[in-house]
Amino acid sequence: MPTTTSTRKIRVIIGKPGLDGHDRGAKVIARALRDAGMEVIYTGLRQSPEQIVQVALQEDADVIGLSILSGAHAHICPKVMQLLKAKGLDDVLVIVGGIIPDADKQQLQAVGISGVFQPGTRMQEIIDFIQQHVRPPVS
């Protein structure tokens, strides 16, 4: 009897870490990803890196998208990457969007952030990036 495998939707956690209370952009991204066929879990405002990583673990996430407008990306992103490694989630793609100066992009990529998206990035660019960098998961 031939075996069939079905692919499940790419699972994306959208996290809004830190004290920044502006989540309109995160919600717009979440909707665009959902409309592109991905399963999206939005963690809500003011989440700690620990909370976001715990949700990624519980939800078997393929991607974590961090929305950071507060300027705390240099502190939050390395912490998220450290926690993912500690939990054995090295294969989770991590992207960040928000107010990220060009000068900080290399530092974020050096700690393992795969994609950095600044204000004005087209939604399709983010969708394409995720689809190109995540292998379709098999269920």
N, CA, C and O atoms as a GROMACS GRO file, in nm:
protein
  556
    1MET      N    1   0.085  -0.117   0.000
    1MET     CA    2   0.000   0.000   0.000
    1MET      C    3   0.090   0.124   0.000
    1MET      O    4   0.177   0.137   0.086
    2PRO      N    5   0.071   0.215  -0.094
    2PRO     CA    6   0.156   0.334  -0.099
    2PRO      C    7   0.127   0.427   0.018
    2PRO      O    8   0.013   0.441   0.062
    3THR      N    9   0.232   0.488   0.066
    3THR     CA   10   0.213   0.584   0.175
    3THR      C   11   0.200   0.723   0.116
    3THR      O   12   0.264   0.757   0.016
    4THR      N   13   0.117   0.801   0.177
    4THR     CA   14   0.101   0.939   0.133
    4THR      C   15   0.137   1.030   0.249
    4THR      O   16   0.103   1.003   0.364
    5THR      N   17   0.204   1.135   0.216
    5THR     CA   18   0.234   1.234   0.319
    5THR      C   19   0.166   1.363   0.280
    5THR      O   20   0.162   1.401   0.163
    6SER      N   21   0.113   1.428   0.377
    6SER     CA   22   0.051   1.558   0.350
    6SER      C   23   0.134   1.665   0.420
    6SER      O   24   0.190   1.642   0.527
    7THR      N   25   0.139   1.779   0.358
    7THR     CA   26   0.212   1.887   0.421
    7THR      C   27   0.115   1.972   0.500
    7THR      O   28   0.004   2.001   0.456
    8ARG      N   29   0.159   2.011   0.616
    8ARG     CA   30   0.077   2.100   0.697
    8ARG      C   31   0.117   2.243   0.668
    8ARG      O   32   0.223   2.269   0.610
    9LYS      N   33   0.035   2.333   0.709
    9LYS     CA   34   0.065   2.475   0.688
    9LYS      C   35   0.188   2.515   0.768
    9LYS      O   36   0.216   2.459   0.874
   10ILE      N   37   0.261   2.612   0.716
   10ILE     CA   38   0.373   2.670   0.791
   10ILE      C   39   0.315   2.738   0.913
   10ILE      O   40   0.221   2.817   0.902
   11ARG      N   41   0.371   2.709   1.030
   11ARG     CA   42   0.321   2.765   1.156
   11ARG      C   43   0.411   2.879   1.200
   11ARG      O   44   0.531   2.862   1.220
   12VAL      N   45   0.350   2.997   1.215
   12VAL     CA   46   0.424   3.118   1.247
   12VAL      C   47   0.375   3.176   1.379
   12VAL      O   48   0.255   3.194   1.399
   13ILE      N   49   0.467   3.203   1.468
   13ILE     CA   50   0.437   3.275   1.592
   13ILE      C   51   0.474   3.421   1.568
   13ILE      O   52   0.586   3.451   1.528
   14ILE      N   53   0.380   3.511   1.591
   14ILE     CA   54   0.410   3.654   1.585
   14ILE      C   55   0.417   3.702   1.729
   14ILE      O   56   0.319   3.699   1.803
   15GLY      N   57   0.535   3.747   1.768
   15GLY     CA   58   0.558   3.792   1.905
   15GLY      C   59   0.582   3.941   1.912
   15GLY      O   60   0.648   3.999   1.825
   16LYS      N   61   0.530   4.001   2.014
   16LYS     CA   62   0.546   4.145   2.037
   16LYS      C   63   0.615   4.162   2.172
   16LYS      O   64   0.550   4.191   2.272
   17PRO      N   65   0.750   4.144   2.174
   17PRO     CA   66   0.821   4.147   2.301
   17PRO      C   67   0.847   4.289   2.351
   17PRO      O   68   0.844   4.386   2.275
   18GLY      N   69   0.872   4.298   2.479
   18GLY     CA   70   0.909   4.425   2.538
   18GLY      C   71   0.789   4.510   2.576
   18GLY      O   72   0.675   4.463   2.579
   19LEU      N   73   0.817   4.635   2.605
   19LEU     CA   74   0.715   4.724   2.660
   19LEU      C   75   0.640   4.804   2.555
   19LEU      O   76   0.545   4.875   2.587
   20ASP      N   77   0.681   4.793   2.429
   20ASP     CA   78   0.615   4.864   2.321
   20ASP      C   79   0.470   4.819   2.310
   20ASP      O   80   0.442   4.699   2.303
   21GLY      N   81   0.378   4.913   2.308
   21GLY     CA   82   0.236   4.881   2.302
   21GLY      C   83   0.173   4.899   2.166
   21GLY      O   84   0.050   4.896   2.154
   22HIS      N   85   0.254   4.918   2.063
   22HIS     CA   86   0.201   4.940   1.928
   22HIS      C   87   0.202   4.808   1.852
   22HIS      O   88   0.308   4.758   1.814
   23ASP      N   89   0.083   4.752   1.829
   23ASP     CA   90   0.079   4.622   1.765
   23ASP      C   91   0.005   4.620   1.631
   23ASP      O   92  -0.023   4.512   1.577
   24ARG      N   93  -0.027   4.734   1.578
   24ARG     CA   94  -0.100   4.736   1.451
   24ARG      C   95  -0.020   4.666   1.341
   24ARG      O   96  -0.076   4.585   1.267
   25GLY      N   97   0.110   4.696   1.331
   25GLY     CA   98   0.193   4.633   1.229
   25GLY      C   99   0.199   4.483   1.246
   25GLY      O  100   0.193   4.409   1.147
   26ALA      N  101   0.211   4.435   1.369
   26ALA     CA  102   0.216   4.291   1.395
   26ALA      C  103   0.085   4.225   1.351
   26ALA      O  104   0.087   4.115   1.296
   27LYS      N  105  -0.026   4.291   1.374
   27LYS     CA  106  -0.154   4.236   1.334
   27LYS      C  107  -0.171   4.236   1.182
   27LYS      O  108  -0.230   4.144   1.126
   28VAL      N  109  -0.120   4.339   1.116
   28VAL     CA  110  -0.125   4.344   0.970
   28VAL      C  111  -0.042   4.230   0.911
   28VAL      O  112  -0.086   4.162   0.818
   29ILE      N  113   0.077   4.210   0.964
   29ILE     CA  114   0.164   4.101   0.918
   29ILE      C  115   0.096   3.966   0.943
   29ILE      O  116   0.094   3.880   0.855
   30ALA      N  117   0.040   3.948   1.062
   30ALA     CA  118  -0.027   3.822   1.096
   30ALA      C  119  -0.139   3.792   0.995
   30ALA      O  120  -0.153   3.679   0.949
   31ARG      N  121  -0.216   3.892   0.962
   31ARG     CA  122  -0.326   3.871   0.866
   31ARG      C  123  -0.272   3.838   0.727
   31ARG      O  124  -0.326   3.750   0.659
   32ALA      N  125  -0.167   3.908   0.683
   32ALA     CA  126  -0.110   3.882   0.551
   32ALA      C  127  -0.055   3.739   0.542
   32ALA      O  128  -0.073   3.672   0.440
   33LEU      N  129   0.011   3.694   0.647
   33LEU     CA  130   0.065   3.558   0.648
   33LEU      C  131  -0.047   3.455   0.648
   33LEU      O  132  -0.040   3.354   0.579
   34ARG      N  133  -0.151   3.483   0.724
   34ARG     CA  134  -0.267   3.393   0.726
   34ARG      C  135  -0.332   3.386   0.588
   34ARG      O  136  -0.367   3.279   0.540
   35ASP      N  137  -0.348   3.502   0.525
   35ASP     CA  138  -0.408   3.508   0.392
   35ASP      C  139  -0.321   3.436   0.288
   35ASP      O  140  -0.371   3.393   0.184
   36ALA      N  141  -0.192   3.424   0.317
   36ALA     CA  142  -0.099   3.353   0.227
   36ALA      C  143  -0.098   3.203   0.255
   36ALA      O  144  -0.021   3.129   0.194
   37GLY      N  145  -0.184   3.157   0.346
   37GLY     CA  146  -0.196   3.014   0.372
   37GLY      C  147  -0.120   2.961   0.490
   37GLY      O  148  -0.111   2.839   0.508
   38MET      N  149  -0.064   3.048   0.570
   38MET     CA  150   0.011   3.004   0.688
   38MET      C  151  -0.080   3.003   0.810
   38MET      O  152  -0.180   3.075   0.816
   39GLU      N  153  -0.044   2.922   0.907
   39GLU     CA  154  -0.114   2.921   1.035
   39GLU      C  155  -0.040   3.018   1.126
   39GLU      O  156   0.080   3.003   1.148
   40VAL      N  157  -0.110   3.116   1.179
   40VAL     CA  158  -0.047   3.223   1.255
   40VAL      C  159  -0.102   3.226   1.397
   40VAL      O  160  -0.223   3.224   1.418
   41ILE      N  161  -0.012   3.232   1.493
   41ILE     CA  162  -0.047   3.247   1.634
   41ILE      C  163   0.014   3.378   1.681
   41ILE      O  164   0.136   3.395   1.681
   42TYR      N  165  -0.071   3.471   1.721
   42TYR     CA  166  -0.023   3.601   1.771
   42TYR      C  167  -0.022   3.595   1.923
   42TYR      O  168  -0.123   3.563   1.985
   43THR      N  169   0.094   3.626   1.983
   43THR     CA  170   0.109   3.611   2.128
   43THR      C  171   0.053   3.728   2.207
   43THR      O  172   0.033   3.716   2.328
   44GLY      N  173   0.028   3.839   2.142
   44GLY     CA  174  -0.022   3.956   2.214
   44GLY      C  175   0.092   4.048   2.256
   44GLY      O  176   0.210   4.019   2.234
   45LEU      N  177   0.053   4.157   2.318
   45LEU     CA  178   0.148   4.261   2.360
   45LEU      C  179   0.230   4.221   2.482
   45LEU      O  180   0.191   4.137   2.562
   46ARG      N  181   0.345   4.286   2.491
   46ARG     CA  182   0.432   4.283   2.610
   46ARG      C  183   0.470   4.142   2.655
   46ARG      O  184   0.461   4.108   2.773
   47GLN      N  185   0.513   4.061   2.559
   47GLN     CA  186   0.556   3.925   2.589
   47GLN      C  187   0.706   3.923   2.615
   47GLN      O  188   0.783   3.995   2.552
   48SER      N  189   0.746   3.840   2.707
   48SER     CA  190   0.890   3.823   2.734
   48SER      C  191   0.947   3.725   2.631
   48SER      O  192   0.872   3.646   2.572
   49PRO      N  193   1.077   3.729   2.610
   49PRO     CA  194   1.138   3.628   2.522
   49PRO      C  195   1.104   3.486   2.568
   49PRO      O  196   1.079   3.398   2.486
   50GLU      N  197   1.102   3.464   2.698
   50GLU     CA  198   1.068   3.331   2.752
   50GLU      C  199   0.927   3.289   2.712
   50GLU      O  200   0.905   3.174   2.674
   51GLN      N  201   0.833   3.381   2.720
   51GLN     CA  202   0.695   3.349   2.683
   51GLN      C  203   0.683   3.317   2.535
   51GLN      O  204   0.612   3.223   2.498
   52ILE      N  205   0.750   3.393   2.452
   52ILE     CA  206   0.744   3.371   2.307
   52ILE      C  207   0.804   3.236   2.271
   52ILE      O  208   0.747   3.162   2.190
   53VAL      N  209   0.918   3.203   2.328
   53VAL     CA  210   0.982   3.075   2.300
   53VAL      C  211   0.896   2.960   2.352
   53VAL      O  212   0.888   2.855   2.288
   54GLN      N  213   0.833   2.977   2.465
   54GLN     CA  214   0.745   2.872   2.519
   54GLN      C  215   0.627   2.847   2.425
   54GLN      O  216   0.590   2.732   2.402
   55VAL      N  217   0.569   2.953   2.370
   55VAL     CA  218   0.460   2.937   2.274
   55VAL      C  219   0.511   2.864   2.149
   55VAL      O  220   0.443   2.776   2.096
   56ALA      N  221   0.630   2.900   2.102
   56ALA     CA  222   0.689   2.834   1.985
   56ALA      C  223   0.706   2.684   2.010
   56ALA      O  224   0.682   2.603   1.921
   57LEU      N  225   0.748   2.649   2.129
   57LEU     CA  226   0.766   2.509   2.166
   57LEU      C  227   0.631   2.438   2.171
   57LEU      O  228   0.615   2.329   2.114
   58GLN      N  229   0.534   2.498   2.238
   58GLN     CA  230   0.401   2.437   2.252
   58GLN      C  231   0.329   2.423   2.118
   58GLN      O  232   0.256   2.326   2.097
   59GLU      N  233   0.350   2.518   2.030
   59GLU     CA  234   0.276   2.520   1.903
   59GLU      C  235   0.353   2.458   1.787
   59GLU      O  236   0.306   2.459   1.673
   60ASP      N  237   0.471   2.402   1.815
   60ASP     CA  238   0.553   2.340   1.711
   60ASP      C  239   0.575   2.436   1.595
   60ASP      O  240   0.550   2.403   1.479
   61ALA      N  241   0.623   2.555   1.628
   61ALA     CA  242   0.639   2.662   1.529
   61ALA      C  243   0.752   2.634   1.431
   61ALA      O  244   0.855   2.576   1.466
   62ASP      N  245   0.730   2.679   1.308
   62ASP     CA  246   0.834   2.677   1.206
   62ASP      C  247   0.907   2.810   1.201
   62ASP      O  248   1.024   2.817   1.164
   63VAL      N  249   0.835   2.917   1.237
   63VAL     CA  250   0.885   3.053   1.226
   63VAL      C  251   0.844   3.133   1.349
   63VAL      O  252   0.733   3.117   1.400
   64ILE      N  253   0.934   3.219   1.396
   64ILE     CA  254   0.899   3.321   1.494
   64ILE      C  255   0.923   3.455   1.428
   64ILE      O  256   1.034   3.482   1.380
   65GLY      N  257   0.821   3.538   1.425
   65GLY     CA  258   0.834   3.674   1.375
   65GLY      C  259   0.824   3.769   1.493
   65GLY      O  260   0.721   3.773   1.561
   66LEU      N  261   0.928   3.844   1.518
   66LEU     CA  262   0.929   3.940   1.628
   66LEU      C  263   0.902   4.080   1.573
   66LEU      O  264   0.964   4.122   1.475
   67SER      N  265   0.811   4.151   1.634
   67SER     CA  266   0.782   4.289   1.597
   67SER      C  267   0.832   4.378   1.710
   67SER      O  268   0.780   4.374   1.821
   68ILE      N  269   0.934   4.458   1.679
   68ILE     CA  270   0.997   4.540   1.783
   68ILE      C  271   1.010   4.683   1.733
   68ILE      O  272   1.084   4.711   1.638
   69LEU      N  273   0.939   4.772   1.798
   69LEU     CA  274   0.945   4.913   1.762
   69LEU      C  275   1.015   4.997   1.868
   69LEU      O  276   1.037   5.116   1.849
   70SER      N  277   1.049   4.936   1.978
   70SER     CA  278   1.100   5.009   2.094
   70SER      C  279   1.250   5.035   2.091
   70SER      O  280   1.300   5.112   2.173
   71GLY      N  281   1.321   4.973   1.999
   71GLY     CA  282   1.467   4.986   1.998
   71GLY      C  283   1.536   4.883   2.084
   71GLY      O  284   1.659   4.888   2.099
   72ALA      N  285   1.462   4.789   2.141
   72ALA     CA  286   1.521   4.688   2.230
   72ALA      C  287   1.565   4.562   2.155
   72ALA      O  288   1.596   4.461   2.218
   73HIS      N  289   1.569   4.568   2.024
   73HIS     CA  290   1.604   4.450   1.944
   73HIS      C  291   1.743   4.394   1.976
   73HIS      O  292   1.763   4.273   1.970
   74ALA      N  293   1.837   4.481   2.010
   74ALA     CA  294   1.974   4.436   2.039
   74ALA      C  295   1.980   4.353   2.167
   74ALA      O  296   2.073   4.275   2.186
   75HIS      N  297   1.882   4.369   2.254
   75HIS     CA  298   1.876   4.292   2.378
   75HIS      C  299   1.783   4.171   2.362
   75HIS      O  300   1.816   4.061   2.407
   76ILE      N  301   1.668   4.192   2.300
   76ILE     CA  302   1.565   4.088   2.292
   76ILE      C  303   1.603   3.976   2.195
   76ILE      O  304   1.588   3.858   2.229
   77CYS      N  305   1.651   4.009   2.077
   77CYS     CA  306   1.679   3.907   1.976
   77CYS      C  307   1.785   3.805   2.021
   77CYS      O  308   1.762   3.685   2.005
   78PRO      N  309   1.898   3.849   2.077
   78PRO     CA  310   1.995   3.748   2.125
   78PRO      C  311   1.936   3.659   2.234
   78PRO      O  312   1.968   3.540   2.241
   79LYS      N  313   1.852   3.715   2.319
   79LYS     CA  314   1.789   3.636   2.426
   79LYS      C  315   1.697   3.530   2.367
   79LYS      O  316   1.700   3.415   2.410
   80VAL      N  317   1.616   3.568   2.268
   80VAL     CA  318   1.527   3.471   2.203
   80VAL      C  319   1.610   3.359   2.140
   80VAL      O  320   1.577   3.242   2.155
   81MET      N  321   1.716   3.394   2.072
   81MET     CA  322   1.799   3.292   2.006
   81MET      C  323   1.864   3.199   2.108
   81MET      O  324   1.873   3.078   2.086
   82GLN      N  325   1.910   3.255   2.219
   82GLN     CA  326   1.969   3.174   2.326
   82GLN      C  327   1.866   3.076   2.384
   82GLN      O  328   1.898   2.959   2.407
   83LEU      N  329   1.746   3.123   2.406
   83LEU     CA  330   1.640   3.037   2.461
   83LEU      C  331   1.599   2.928   2.363
   83LEU      O  332   1.574   2.815   2.404
   84LEU      N  333   1.592   2.962   2.236
   84LEU     CA  334   1.558   2.862   2.135
   84LEU      C  335   1.662   2.750   2.133
   84LEU      O  336   1.628   2.632   2.129
   85LYS      N  337   1.788   2.789   2.138
   85LYS     CA  338   1.896   2.690   2.138
   85LYS      C  339   1.886   2.601   2.262
   85LYS      O  340   1.903   2.479   2.253
   86ALA      N  341   1.859   2.661   2.376
   86ALA     CA  342   1.849   2.585   2.502
   86ALA      C  343   1.734   2.485   2.498
   86ALA      O  344   1.740   2.380   2.563
   87LYS      N  345   1.629   2.516   2.423
   87LYS     CA  346   1.512   2.428   2.413
   87LYS      C  347   1.522   2.330   2.296
   87LYS      O  348   1.430   2.252   2.272
   88GLY      N  349   1.634   2.335   2.223
   88GLY     CA  350   1.651   2.246   2.109
   88GLY      C  351   1.571   2.287   1.987
   88GLY      O  352   1.536   2.204   1.903
   89LEU      N  353   1.541   2.415   1.977
   89LEU     CA  354   1.460   2.466   1.866
   89LEU      C  355   1.546   2.543   1.766
   89LEU      O  356   1.505   2.647   1.714
   90ASP      N  357   1.664   2.492   1.741
   90ASP     CA  358   1.759   2.559   1.650
   90ASP      C  359   1.706   2.571   1.508
   90ASP      O  360   1.751   2.656   1.432
   91ASP      N  361   1.609   2.485   1.472
   91ASP     CA  362   1.558   2.483   1.335
   91ASP      C  363   1.446   2.584   1.310
   91ASP      O  364   1.398   2.594   1.198
   92VAL      N  365   1.404   2.657   1.412
   92VAL     CA  366   1.298   2.757   1.396
   92VAL      C  367   1.358   2.881   1.329
   92VAL      O  368   1.456   2.938   1.376
   93LEU      N  369   1.297   2.922   1.220
   93LEU     CA  370   1.339   3.042   1.148
   93LEU      C  371   1.293   3.163   1.230
   93LEU      O  372   1.177   3.171   1.269
   94VAL      N  373   1.383   3.257   1.254
   94VAL     CA  374   1.347   3.377   1.331
   94VAL      C  375   1.370   3.499   1.243
   94VAL      O  376   1.477   3.520   1.186
   95ILE      N  377   1.264   3.580   1.234
   95ILE     CA  378   1.272   3.705   1.161
   95ILE      C  379   1.228   3.817   1.255
   95ILE      O  380   1.157   3.794   1.352
   96VAL      N  381   1.271   3.938   1.224
   96VAL     CA  382   1.234   4.053   1.307
   96VAL      C  383   1.195   4.168   1.216
   96VAL      O  384   1.255   4.190   1.110
   97GLY      N  385   1.095   4.241   1.259
   97GLY     CA  386   1.052   4.359   1.186
   97GLY      C  387   1.033   4.474   1.281
   97GLY      O  388   1.003   4.454   1.399
   98GLY      N  389   1.050   4.593   1.230
   98GLY     CA  390   1.030   4.711   1.314
   98GLY      C  391   1.134   4.816   1.286
   98GLY      O  392   1.193   4.822   1.178
   99ILE      N  393   1.156   4.899   1.385
   99ILE     CA  394   1.251   5.008   1.373
   99ILE      C  395   1.390   4.952   1.402
   99ILE      O  396   1.437   4.952   1.516
  100ILE      N  397   1.455   4.905   1.297
  100ILE     CA  398   1.587   4.843   1.309
  100ILE      C  399   1.684   4.925   1.223
  100ILE      O  400   1.673   4.924   1.101
  101PRO      N  401   1.777   4.994   1.284
  101PRO     CA  402   1.875   5.070   1.205
  101PRO      C  403   1.959   4.977   1.118
  101PRO      O  404   1.989   4.864   1.156
  102ASP      N  405   1.996   5.026   1.000
  102ASP     CA  406   2.081   4.948   0.910
  102ASP      C  407   2.206   4.898   0.981
  102ASP      O  408   2.251   4.786   0.956
  103ALA      N  409   2.262   4.980   1.068
  103ALA     CA  410   2.385   4.943   1.139
  103ALA      C  411   2.368   4.821   1.229
  103ALA      O  412   2.467   4.756   1.263
  104ASP      N  413   2.245   4.789   1.268
  104ASP     CA  414   2.220   4.676   1.358
  104ASP      C  415   2.189   4.546   1.286
  104ASP      O  416   2.186   4.440   1.349
  105LYS      N  417   2.167   4.550   1.157
  105LYS     CA  418   2.128   4.430   1.082
  105LYS      C  419   2.232   4.318   1.094
  105LYS      O  420   2.196   4.203   1.119
  106GLN      N  421   2.359   4.352   1.076
  106GLN     CA  422   2.465   4.250   1.082
  106GLN      C  423   2.472   4.185   1.219
  106GLN      O  424   2.490   4.063   1.230
  107GLN      N  425   2.457   4.265   1.324
  107GLN     CA  426   2.461   4.212   1.460
  107GLN      C  427   2.347   4.111   1.481
  107GLN      O  428   2.368   4.006   1.542
  108LEU      N  429   2.229   4.142   1.431
  108LEU     CA  430   2.115   4.052   1.446
  108LEU      C  431   2.136   3.924   1.366
  108LEU      O  432   2.106   3.815   1.414
  109GLN      N  433   2.188   3.937   1.246
  109GLN     CA  434   2.214   3.818   1.166
  109GLN      C  435   2.324   3.733   1.229
  109GLN      O  436   2.320   3.610   1.218
  110ALA      N  437   2.419   3.795   1.295
  110ALA     CA  438   2.528   3.722   1.361
  110ALA      C  439   2.477   3.635   1.475
  110ALA      O  440   2.538   3.531   1.505
  111VAL      N  441   2.368   3.674   1.540
  111VAL     CA  442   2.313   3.592   1.649
  111VAL      C  443   2.211   3.490   1.599
  111VAL      O  444   2.158   3.412   1.678
  112GLY      N  445   2.184   3.491   1.467
  112GLY     CA  446   2.096   3.389   1.411
  112GLY      C  447   1.964   3.437   1.356
  112GLY      O  448   1.883   3.356   1.311
  113ILE      N  449   1.938   3.567   1.359
  113ILE     CA  450   1.815   3.620   1.300
  113ILE      C  451   1.829   3.606   1.148
  113ILE      O  452   1.926   3.655   1.090
  114SER      N  453   1.734   3.541   1.085
  114SER     CA  454   1.745   3.512   0.942
  114SER      C  455   1.704   3.629   0.854
  114SER      O  456   1.763   3.651   0.748
  115GLY      N  457   1.604   3.703   0.896
  115GLY     CA  458   1.556   3.813   0.815
  115GLY      C  459   1.525   3.935   0.900
  115GLY      O  460   1.470   3.923   1.009
  116VAL      N  461   1.561   4.052   0.849
  116VAL     CA  462   1.535   4.178   0.918
  116VAL      C  463   1.455   4.265   0.822
  116VAL      O  464   1.501   4.296   0.712
  117PHE      N  465   1.336   4.304   0.865
  117PHE     CA  466   1.245   4.380   0.780
  117PHE      C  467   1.212   4.514   0.844
  117PHE      O  468   1.164   4.521   0.957
  118GLN      N  469   1.240   4.620   0.770
  118GLN     CA  470   1.221   4.755   0.821
  118GLN      C  471   1.087   4.812   0.773
  118GLN      O  472   1.023   4.755   0.685
  119PRO      N  473   1.046   4.925   0.830
  119PRO     CA  474   0.921   4.987   0.785
  119PRO      C  475   0.922   5.009   0.634
  119PRO      O  476   1.023   5.048   0.576
  120GLY      N  477   0.809   4.983   0.573
  120GLY     CA  478   0.796   5.000   0.429
  120GLY      C  479   0.818   4.872   0.349
  120GLY      O  480   0.798   4.870   0.228
  121THR      N  481   0.861   4.765   0.416
  121THR     CA  482   0.880   4.638   0.347
  121THR      C  483   0.744   4.589   0.297
  121THR      O  484   0.645   4.590   0.371
  122ARG      N  485   0.740   4.546   0.173
  122ARG     CA  486   0.616   4.493   0.118
  122ARG      C  487   0.582   4.360   0.185
  122ARG      O  488   0.671   4.280   0.215
  123MET      N  489   0.454   4.337   0.208
  123MET     CA  490   0.409   4.212   0.271
  123MET      C  491   0.455   4.091   0.189
  123MET      O  492   0.497   3.990   0.245
  124GLN      N  493   0.445   4.102   0.057
  124GLN     CA  494   0.482   3.989  -0.028
  124GLN      C  495   0.629   3.952  -0.011
  124GLN      O  496   0.665   3.835  -0.023
  125GLU      N  497   0.714   4.049   0.017
  125GLU     CA  498   0.856   4.021   0.040
  125GLU      C  499   0.874   3.934   0.165
  125GLU      O  500   0.956   3.842   0.165
  126ILE      N  501   0.798   3.961   0.267
  126ILE     CA  502   0.806   3.882   0.391
  126ILE      C  503   0.750   3.742   0.367
  126ILE      O  504   0.809   3.642   0.410
  127ILE      N  505   0.637   3.734   0.299
  127ILE     CA  506   0.576   3.605   0.267
  127ILE      C  507   0.673   3.520   0.186
  127ILE      O  508   0.696   3.403   0.217
  128ASP      N  509   0.730   3.579   0.082
  128ASP     CA  510   0.824   3.506  -0.004
  128ASP      C  511   0.946   3.460   0.075
  128ASP      O  512   0.992   3.347   0.057
  129PHE      N  513   0.997   3.546   0.163
  129PHE     CA  514   1.115   3.510   0.243
  129PHE      C  515   1.085   3.386   0.327
  129PHE      O  516   1.164   3.291   0.330
  130ILE      N  517   0.971   3.386   0.395
  130ILE     CA  518   0.934   3.272   0.479
  130ILE      C  519   0.918   3.146   0.393
  130ILE      O  520   0.972   3.041   0.427
  131GLN      N  521   0.846   3.157   0.284
  131GLN     CA  522   0.823   3.040   0.199
  131GLN      C  523   0.952   2.985   0.140
  131GLN      O  524   0.964   2.865   0.119
  132GLN      N  525   1.048   3.070   0.114
  132GLN     CA  526   1.176   3.026   0.057
  132GLN      C  527   1.269   2.965   0.162
  132GLN      O  528   1.356   2.884   0.128
  133HIS      N  529   1.250   3.003   0.288
  133HIS     CA  530   1.344   2.959   0.392
  133HIS      C  531   1.289   2.852   0.486
  133HIS      O  532   1.362   2.801   0.571
  134VAL      N  533   1.163   2.816   0.470
  134VAL     CA  534   1.104   2.709   0.552
  134VAL      C  535   1.063   2.597   0.459
  134VAL      O  536   0.986   2.616   0.365
  135ARG      N  537   1.116   2.480   0.485
  135ARG     CA  538   1.073   2.364   0.408
  135ARG      C  539   0.931   2.330   0.449
  135ARG      O  540   0.899   2.335   0.568
  136PRO      N  541   0.846   2.296   0.355
  136PRO     CA  542   0.709   2.259   0.394
  136PRO      C  543   0.712   2.145   0.494
  136PRO      O  544   0.765   2.038   0.465
  137PRO      N  545   0.655   2.168   0.612
  137PRO     CA  546   0.656   2.063   0.713
  137PRO      C  547   0.567   1.946   0.674
  137PRO      O  548   0.462   1.966   0.614
  138VAL      N  549   0.608   1.827   0.706
  138VAL     CA  550   0.529   1.708   0.679
  138VAL      C  551   0.460   1.667   0.809
  138VAL      O  552   0.522   1.662   0.915
  139SER      N  553   0.333   1.638   0.798
  139SER     CA  554   0.260   1.596   0.920
  139SER      C  555   0.249   1.446   0.928
  139SER      O  556   0.192   1.394   1.023
   0.00000   0.00000   0.00000
